[in-house]
Amino acid sequence: MQSFPLPRGGRSRNIVARSPGPLRAIVVAHLDGVAEGPAANDNGSGVAAMLEVARDLRGDGGLLVAALGAEARVE
């Protein structure tokens, strides 16, 4: 887990995991949301796809998955 400060205060975090072995695939999705809509409506399908790929490739090695926070922050 990578925690980081936001420009207007508060904090967000990224969740990153990597399996051992030479890197073969990187799968990234954002899991944040904004006041105008819940995060599940924002990128729920991307997070679901990331988790399915991770499940399908588990045990094969060389996978990096990252769920990112604060993707949609407004300056």
trRosetta pair geometry for C-beta under 8 A, 3 or more apart (Angstrom, degrees):
i j d omega theta_ij theta_ji phi_ij phi_ji
1 13 5.5 0 -175 -179 95 131
1 14 7.3 160 -157 82 48 50
1 15 5.6 -18 -104 -106 73 69
1 16 7.8 166 -87 24 24 71
2 13 6.1 154 79 -159 49 73
2 14 4.4 -5 56 55 107 98
2 15 7.8 -160 22 -74 74 25
2 16 6.3 28 -9 4 112 115
3 11 5.6 9 -175 175 100 128
3 12 7.5 168 -150 89 58 34
3 13 4.6 -32 -97 -97 61 99
4 11 6.7 157 80 -155 32 81
4 12 6.2 -22 63 64 82 77
4 13 7.0 146 15 -97 70 46
4 14 7.6 25 2 -3 114 94
4 70 7.5 -95 76 20 109 151
5 9 7.8 -48 -170 -137 95 24
5 10 7.6 133 -157 86 62 40
5 11 5.7 -54 -104 -101 45 75
6 9 6.3 -14 77 76 97 24
6 10 4.7 -4 35 75 126 87
6 11 6.4 -161 -8 -97 89 20
6 12 5.8 81 -61 -11 105 100
6 70 6.1 -165 -100 -115 103 136
6 73 6.3 -164 -145 -128 111 146
7 73 7.4 129 22 152 102 138
7 75 6.6 9 66 -126 157 72
12 32 6.6 -12 -145 -93 131 129
12 69 3.6 -170 171 125 108 124
12 70 3.8 168 46 -36 171 111
12 73 7.6 -115 -29 -62 152 126
13 69 5.1 65 59 9 39 145
14 66 6.1 -4 180 -170 111 100
14 67 6.9 165 -161 84 60 52
14 68 5.0 -11 -115 -117 98 58
14 69 5.8 -133 -68 17 52 84
15 31 7.6 4 22 20 112 146
15 66 7.0 161 83 -153 51 50
15 67 4.5 3 54 53 101 102
16 64 7.2 -7 -169 -172 92 92
16 65 7.3 172 -149 90 48 51
16 66 4.6 -3 -105 -107 82 89
16 67 7.9 -154 -68 29 46 59
17 54 7.8 58 77 -135 125 137
17 64 7.3 173 90 -150 47 50
17 65 5.3 -2 58 57 91 93
17 66 7.8 -178 23 -76 56 51
18 23 7.8 -43 -152 -100 118 93
18 63 7.0 -178 -146 92 52 49
18 64 4.5 -9 -103 -103 92 80
18 65 7.8 -179 -79 22 47 59
19 58 7.6 169 -80 -134 149 53
19 60 7.6 86 101 70 155 59
19 61 5.2 -144 125 -128 114 40
19 62 6.4 -34 81 18 100 24
19 63 4.8 37 22 45 115 85
19 64 7.9 -135 20 -66 67 45
20 61 5.5 -47 86 -133 64 101
20 62 7.8 -27 110 -49 34 49
21 24 7.5 -8 115 -15 112 106
21 60 7.9 -111 58 130 160 55
21 61 3.0 60 9 166 151 121
21 62 4.2 -72 101 -48 106 80
22 61 7.6 60 39 136 55 109
22 62 5.1 -3 84 -104 52 120
23 26 7.1 13 -176 -54 115 92
23 62 5.3 152 -129 -161 16 84
23 64 6.3 -7 -133 -16 105 114
24 60 7.4 -70 49 126 152 113
24 61 7.4 87 1 106 123 66
24 62 3.6 69 -1 126 97 130
24 63 6.6 -34 59 -70 94 59
25 53 7.3 -131 140 164 143 124
25 57 6.6 -106 48 -122 143 171
25 62 6.8 89 18 122 70 89
25 63 5.3 -9 66 -117 97 75
25 64 7.3 -167 98 33 53 67
26 63 8.0 160 -87 -163 33 52
26 64 4.7 -12 -112 69 76 106
26 65 7.8 168 -160 -84 49 34
26 66 7.5 -2 -171 7 91 106
27 49 7.7 -143 -170 121 123 85
27 50 4.8 156 140 -132 114 79
27 53 4.9 162 -90 84 164 145
27 54 6.7 -137 60 -53 142 83
27 63 7.3 -7 9 -169 105 97
27 64 7.4 168 26 90 61 56
27 65 5.0 -15 68 -111 96 78
27 66 7.6 169 89 27 51 64
28 50 7.0 -40 156 -106 4 130
28 65 7.5 168 -81 -160 44 48
28 66 4.7 -9 -113 66 86 98
28 67 7.8 173 -156 -82 56 29
28 68 6.4 27 -173 -18 102 114
29 43 5.8 169 179 149 97 124
29 46 3.6 160 -137 138 113 100
29 47 4.7 -175 116 -76 147 51
29 49 6.9 140 -72 61 136 91
29 50 4.3 -121 -5 -28 123 137
29 66 7.9 168 31 92 51 58
29 67 5.8 -15 72 -115 83 70
29 68 7.3 -169 97 21 34 83
30 42 7.5 -68 99 126 104 115
30 43 5.1 87 69 37 80 165
30 46 6.7 28 34 94 61 146
30 47 8.0 -83 76 -60 31 92
30 67 7.3 114 -136 -170 20 59
30 68 4.6 -48 -108 71 72 93
30 69 7.3 134 -159 -91 82 18
30 71 3.6 -40 -130 -8 151 152
30 72 7.2 124 142 -22 151 89
31 39 6.1 45 170 175 55 133
31 43 6.8 -112 -90 77 34 114
31 47 5.5 77 -94 -87 92 131
31 67 4.5 25 -19 175 127 109
31 68 6.8 151 15 62 77 39
31 69 6.3 -40 66 -82 86 67
32 39 5.9 -126 151 -116 21 118
32 42 7.2 -58 95 97 53 156
32 68 7.3 -56 -10 114 103 66
32 69 4.7 104 -64 -151 109 57
32 70 5.6 139 -67 -42 162 24
32 71 5.4 174 37 24 119 82
32 72 5.8 -162 97 27 116 93
32 73 7.7 -29 138 -49 161 76
33 37 6.4 -123 -166 97 104 64
33 38 5.5 -36 -149 178 158 31
33 39 2.9 -110 -44 -66 113 72
33 40 7.6 -12 -79 2 135 46
33 41 7.6 74 -128 50 118 77
33 42 4.8 -178 -113 -6 75 142
33 72 7.4 -13 -161 48 15 136
34 37 6.3 36 64 42 83 71
34 42 6.9 122 12 -92 81 139
34 72 5.1 -89 -50 116 112 132
34 74 7.6 76 -130 -25 124 108
37 41 4.7 -96 168 81 113 127
37 42 5.8 141 102 -64 110 86
38 41 5.1 89 66 9 80 100
38 42 7.1 -141 104 -14 42 92
39 42 5.0 -54 -145 29 41 120
39 43 7.1 -40 -178 38 72 78
39 44 7.5 118 130 -62 63 80
40 44 4.4 39 -170 -74 59 126
41 44 6.5 5 -70 -10 16 117
42 72 6.9 -99 -163 -16 141 153
43 46 4.2 -31 179 33 98 121
43 47 6.1 101 120 -21 87 90
43 71 7.8 24 -14 58 152 150
44 47 5.9 -57 -149 39 33 108
44 48 6.2 34 154 -20 67 108
45 48 5.5 -53 -144 38 33 113
45 49 6.2 34 155 -20 66 105
46 49 5.8 -53 -146 36 30 110
46 50 6.4 33 153 -21 64 105
47 50 5.6 -52 -148 34 32 114
47 51 6.4 30 155 -16 65 106
47 67 6.3 46 -120 -122 97 114
48 51 5.9 -57 -149 38 30 109
48 52 6.3 30 154 -19 65 108
49 52 5.7 -55 -145 37 32 111
49 53 6.4 32 156 -19 65 104
50 53 6.0 -55 -150 36 29 109
50 54 6.4 28 153 -18 63 108
50 65 5.7 121 177 -153 105 111
50 67 6.8 154 104 -79 160 86
51 54 5.6 -54 -147 38 32 112
51 55 6.3 32 154 -20 66 105
52 55 5.6 -53 -146 37 31 111
52 56 6.2 30 155 -18 65 107
53 56 5.8 -56 -145 39 30 110
53 57 6.1 6 163 0 66 114
53 63 7.9 178 135 -151 95 131
53 65 7.5 160 86 -97 104 115
54 57 6.3 -70 -140 50 24 95
54 58 6.4 51 155 -59 63 89
54 63 6.5 146 -121 147 69 143
54 65 4.9 -11 -82 -59 124 153
55 58 5.8 -25 -149 -14 31 116
57 60 4.9 -78 -173 34 73 127
57 63 5.0 129 115 -74 133 146
58 63 7.8 -78 -86 34 41 153
60 63 6.9 76 72 -30 97 114
68 71 5.3 87 109 -59 113 105
70 73 4.6 2 -167 -36 84 121
